[in-house]
Amino acid sequence: MAEDLNDQISWERNLLTRDPRIAHRPSSSPKRPPPTMLDDPRIARAIRLIERSPAEKIGLSDIARHVGLSLFHFQRLFQAVMGETPSAYMRRTRLDRAAMNLQMSRQPITDVALNAGYASHEAFVRAFHRQFGAVPSQYRMVAQQALPLKPAAPIAGGEVARVEERPACTLRAVRFHGPYPAFEAHWTAFHGYLASIGIDPADVEAVGITYDTPLITPDAVFRHDCAIVDRGLTVADELLQPVAFRPGRYVRMRHRKPFRAILQTYAALSLDWLPRSGETFLPDGNGGYKVYHKPPWTRVGQVHDLSVVLPLA
């Protein structure tokens, strides 16, 4: 097995020698971080289109047309708001998702490449090396070794993981950026936003969506949606964008602890339950969800009651 892995790493490294400049190109990290709360509805619509189907190719002209701007003005506006070009954003976020899949799954690398929108293994290897400084097979080996050890005892306070079918629904979301410790502040800001557009926060169901993992994505560009379930809402404000919750199989685990302990629940699912269950997280799933049983803006600094809900293949 070790010899096979070394052969795979060597083969992927050889792909880079066809263009030696690949290994020395600058990082695609944003020149400055995106806003904590994305408040430009045109850019919000653009990123929803980009993220809707990561495996599909989409042209910048199509995105510009979708938001009602010329290609020139769209690219200038996107970079001014997000700190990077739309092409760089698309490439960075898709490769971050690919890195997550490499770390957390046994999915073949060719499938990881396709799910990231790359038609060839060679193109994927070059783009991945440019962003992470390692070829995918090498990255998978090191990243899996770097995962925290599986706990000797349950780490989620006795909560049980349950697999269930969940129906489709529509969420209405606002994009935020920042690390997990900032999520409660995001919910406080979202609560104020809802009230400002005439939606009573007491009458809605809150759902958080995370698209990244702190093991891979830097804090400043970590993506977090504050969302509510749309059960016939009349929404006039374009900032509150629709997000489809896809029907299918999910695993759910209750979290009844302060929010600062949320990564323990994720670890219980990813490091403990997943290897034992034989299940696989959905590679192109549209993020991980936190379904709040009590409004998060009323529990700041206190014990939260929510369920972590992750899509299964």
For each residue, the residues with C-beta under 8 A, 3 or more apart:
1: 4 5
2: 5 6
3: 6 7
4: 1 7 8
5: 1 2 8 9 137 141
6: 2 3 9 10
7: 3 4 10 11
8: 4 5 11 12 109 137
9: 5 6 12 13 135 137 138 141
10: 6 7 13 14
11: 7 8 14 15
12: 8 9 15 16 121 125 135 136 137 138
13: 9 10 16 17 135 138
14: 10 11 17
15: 11 12 18 121 122 125 126 135
16: 12 13 19 20 22 23 125 126 129 135
17: 13 14 20
18: 15 122
19: 16 22 126
20: 16 17 23 24
21: 24 25
22: 16 19 25 126 129 130
23: 16 20 129 130
24: 20 21
25: 21 22 130
26:
27: 130 131
28: 84 88 91 92 130 131
29: 84 92 218 221
30: 33 34 82 83 84 88 89 92 220 221
31: 83 84
32: 83
33: 30 83 177 220 221
34: 30 38 81 82 83 177 220 221
35: 38 39 81 177
36: 176 177 178 182 186 189
37: 174 175 176 186 189 193
38: 34 35 43 44 47 81 174 175 176 177
39: 35 239
40: 43 44 77 81
41: 44 45 237 238 239 241
42: 45 46 67 68 69 74 77
43: 38 40 46 47 67 77 78 81 82
44: 38 40 41 47 48 174 175 238 239 241
45: 41 42 48 49 66 67 238 241
46: 42 43 49 50 63 66 67 74 78 86
47: 38 43 44 50 51 89 175
48: 44 45 51 52 241 242 243
49: 45 46 52 58 62 63 66
50: 46 47 58 63 86 89 90 93
51: 47 48 54 93 211 286
52: 48 49 244 286
53: 56 58 284
54: 51 93 94 97 115 116 117 284
55: 114 115 116 117 284
56: 53 117
57: 117
58: 49 50 53 62 63 90
59: 62 63
60: 63 64 71 74 75 86 87
61: 64 65 71
62: 49 58 59 65 66
63: 46 49 50 58 59 60 66 67 74 86
64: 60 61 67 69 70 71 73 74 75
65: 61 62 68
66: 45 46 49 62 63
67: 42 43 45 46 63 64 74
68: 42 65
69: 42 64 73 74 77
70: 64 73 74
71: 60 61 64 74 75
72: 75 76
73: 64 69 70 76 77
74: 42 46 60 63 64 67 69 70 71 77 78 86
75: 60 64 71 72 78 79 85 86
76: 72 73 79 80
77: 40 42 43 69 73 74 80 81
78: 43 46 74 75 81 82 85 86 89
79: 75 76 82 83 84 85 86
80: 76 77
81: 34 35 38 40 43 77 78
82: 30 34 43 78 79 86 89
83: 30 31 32 33 34 79
84: 28 29 30 31 79 88 89 92
85: 75 78 79 88 89
86: 46 50 60 63 74 75 78 79 82 89 90
87: 60 90 91
88: 28 30 84 85 91 92
89: 30 47 50 78 82 84 85 86 92 93
90: 50 58 86 87 93 94 117
91: 28 87 88 94 95 127 131
92: 28 29 30 84 88 89 95 96 131 221
93: 50 51 54 89 90 96 97 211 223
94: 54 90 91 97 98 116 117
95: 91 92 98 99 116 127 128 131 132
96: 92 93 99 100 212 216 217
97: 54 93 94 100 101 115 116 211 284
98: 94 95 101 102 112 113 115 116 124 128 136
99: 95 96 102 103 128 132 139 143 216
100: 96 97 103 104 212 213 215 216
101: 97 98 104 105 107 112 115 283
102: 98 99 105 107 109 112 136 139 140 143
103: 99 100 140 143 144 147 213 215 216
104: 100 101 270 274 281
105: 101 102 280 281 283
106: 280
107: 101 102 111 112 115 280 283
108: 111 112
109: 8 102 112 113 121 124 136 137 140
110: 113 114 121
111: 107 108 114 115 283
112: 98 101 102 107 108 109 115 116 124 136 283
113: 98 109 110 116 118 120 121 123 124 136
114: 55 110 111 117 118 119
115: 54 55 97 98 101 107 111 112 283 284
116: 54 55 94 95 97 98 112 113 124
117: 54 55 56 57 90 94 114
118: 113 114 121 123 124 127
119: 114 123
120: 113 123 124
121: 12 15 109 110 113 118 124 125
122: 15 18 125 126
123: 113 118 119 120 126 127
124: 98 109 112 113 116 118 120 121 127 128 136
125: 12 15 16 121 122 128 129 135 136
126: 15 16 19 22 122 123 129 130
127: 91 95 118 123 124 130 131
128: 95 98 99 124 125 131 132 134 135 136 139
129: 16 22 23 125 126 132 133 134 135
130: 22 23 25 27 28 126 127
131: 27 28 91 92 95 127 128
132: 95 99 128 129 139
133: 129
134: 128 129 138 139 142
135: 9 12 13 15 16 125 128 129 138 139
136: 12 98 102 109 112 113 124 125 128 139 140
137: 5 8 9 12 109 140 141
138: 9 12 13 134 135 141 142
139: 99 102 128 132 134 135 136 142 143
140: 102 103 109 136 137 143 144
141: 5 9 137 138 144 145
142: 134 138 139 145 146
143: 99 102 103 139 140 146 147 215 216
144: 103 140 141 147
145: 141 142
146: 142 143 215
147: 103 143 144 215 271
148: 267 271
149: 271
150: 271 272 275
151: 154 155 267 268 271 272
152:
153:
154: 151 157 158 268 272
155: 151 264 267 268 272
156: 159 253 255 264 265 268
157: 154 256 257
158: 154
159: 156 253 254 255 256 265 268
160: 253 254
161: 251 252 253 268 269 273 277
162: 251 252 253
163: 249 250 251 252 277 279 312
164: 249 250 251 252
165: 247 248 249 250
166: 245 247 248 249 250 309
167: 247
168: 244 245 246 247
169: 229 230 245
170: 229 230 242 243 244 245
171: 207 209 225 227 228 229 230 242 243 244 245
172: 227 228 230 233 235 240 241 242 243
173: 209 225 226 227 228 240 241 242 243
174: 37 38 44 190 193 225 226 227 239 240 241
175: 37 38 44 47 223 224 225 241
176: 36 37 38 182 183 186 189 190 223 224 225 226
177: 33 34 35 36 38 220 221 222 223 224
178: 36 182 183 185 186 219 220 222 224
179: 182 214 219 222
180: 183 214 222 259 260 262 263
181: 184 260
182: 36 176 178 179 185 186
183: 176 178 180 186 187 208 224 259 296
184: 181 187 188 259 296 300 301
185: 178 182 188 189
186: 36 37 176 178 182 183 189 190 224 226
187: 183 184 190 191 206 208 226 296 297 300
188: 184 185 191 192 297 300
189: 36 37 176 185 186 192 193 226
190: 174 176 186 187 193 194 226 297
191: 187 188 194 195 201 295 297
192: 188 189 195 196
193: 37 174 189 190 196 197 239
194: 190 191 197 199 200 201 204 228
195: 191 192 198 199 200 201
196: 192 193
197: 193 194 235 236 237 240
198: 195
199: 194 195 203 204 228 233 235
200: 194 195 203 204
201: 191 194 195 204 295 297
202: 295
203: 199 200
204: 194 199 200 201 228 229
205: 228 229 291 292
206: 187 226 227 228 292 295 296 297
207: 171 227 228 229 245 289 290 291 292
208: 183 187 224 225 226 227 289 290 292 296 306
209: 171 173 224 225 227 243 286 287 288 289 290
210: 222 223 224 225 287 288 290
211: 51 93 97 223 224 225 286 287
212: 96 100 216 217 221 222 223
213: 100 103 216 217
214: 179 180 217 219 222 263
215: 100 103 143 146 147
216: 96 99 100 103 143 212 213
217: 96 212 213 214 221 222 223
218: 29 221 222
219: 178 179 214 222
220: 30 33 34 177 178
221: 29 30 33 34 92 177 212 217 218
222: 177 178 179 180 210 212 214 217 218 219
223: 93 175 176 177 210 211 212 217 287
224: 175 176 177 178 183 186 208 209 210 211
225: 171 173 174 175 176 208 209 210 211 243 287
226: 173 174 176 186 187 189 190 206 208
227: 171 172 173 174 206 207 208 209 243
228: 171 172 173 194 199 204 205 206 207 233
229: 169 170 171 204 205 207
230: 169 170 171 172 233 235 242
231:
232:
233: 172 199 228 230
234:
235: 172 197 199 230 240
236: 197
237: 41 197 240
238: 41 44 45 241
239: 39 41 44 174 193
240: 172 173 174 197 235 237
241: 41 44 45 48 172 173 174 175 238
242: 48 170 171 172 173 230
243: 48 170 171 172 173 209 225 227 286
244: 52 168 170 171 286
245: 166 168 169 170 171 207 286 289
246: 168 285 286 311
247: 165 166 167 168
248: 165 166 282 311 312
249: 163 164 165 166 311 312
250: 163 164 165 166 289 309 310 311 312
251: 161 162 163 164 269 273 277 279 309 310 312
252: 161 162 163 164 291 307 308 309
253: 156 159 160 161 162 265 268 269 273 307 308
254: 159 160 305 306 307
255: 156 159 261 262 265 290 304 305 306 307 308
256: 157 159 303 304 305
257: 157 261 262 264 265 303 304
258: 261 301 302 303 304
259: 180 183 184 262 296 299 304
260: 180 181
261: 255 257 258 264 265
262: 180 255 257 259 265 266 290 304 308
263: 180 214 266 267
264: 155 156 257 261 267 268
265: 156 159 253 255 257 261 262 268 269 308
266: 262 263 269 270 288 308
267: 148 151 155 263 264 270 271 272
268: 151 154 155 156 159 161 253 264 265 271 272 273
269: 161 251 253 265 266 272 273 274 308 310
270: 104 266 267 273 274 281
271: 147 148 149 150 151 267 268 274 275
272: 150 151 154 155 267 268 269 275 276
273: 161 251 253 268 269 270 276 277
274: 104 269 270 271 277 279 280 281
275: 150 271 272
276: 272 273
277: 161 163 251 273 274
278:
279: 163 251 274 312 313
280: 105 106 107 274 283 312 313
281: 104 105 270 274 285 310 311 312 313
282: 248 285 311 312 313
283: 101 105 107 111 112 115 280 313
284: 53 54 55 97 115
285: 246 281 282 288 310 311
286: 51 52 209 211 243 244 245 246 311
287: 209 210 211 223 225
288: 209 210 266 285 308 309 310 311
289: 207 208 209 245 250 308 309 310
290: 207 208 209 210 255 262 306 307 308 309
291: 205 207 252 306 307 309
292: 205 206 207 208 295 296 304 305 306
293: 305 306 307
294: 298 299 304 305 306
295: 191 201 202 206 292 298 299
296: 183 184 187 206 208 259 292 299 300 304 306
297: 187 188 190 191 201 206 300
298: 294 295
299: 259 294 295 296 302 303 304 305
300: 184 187 188 296 297
301: 184 258
302: 258 299
303: 256 257 258 299
304: 255 256 257 258 259 262 292 294 296 299
305: 254 255 256 292 293 294 299
306: 208 254 255 290 291 292 293 294 296
307: 252 253 254 255 290 291 293
308: 252 253 255 262 265 266 269 288 289 290
309: 166 250 251 252 288 289 290 291
310: 250 251 269 281 285 288 289
311: 246 248 249 250 281 282 285 286 288
312: 163 248 249 250 251 279 280 281 282
313: 279 280 281 282 283
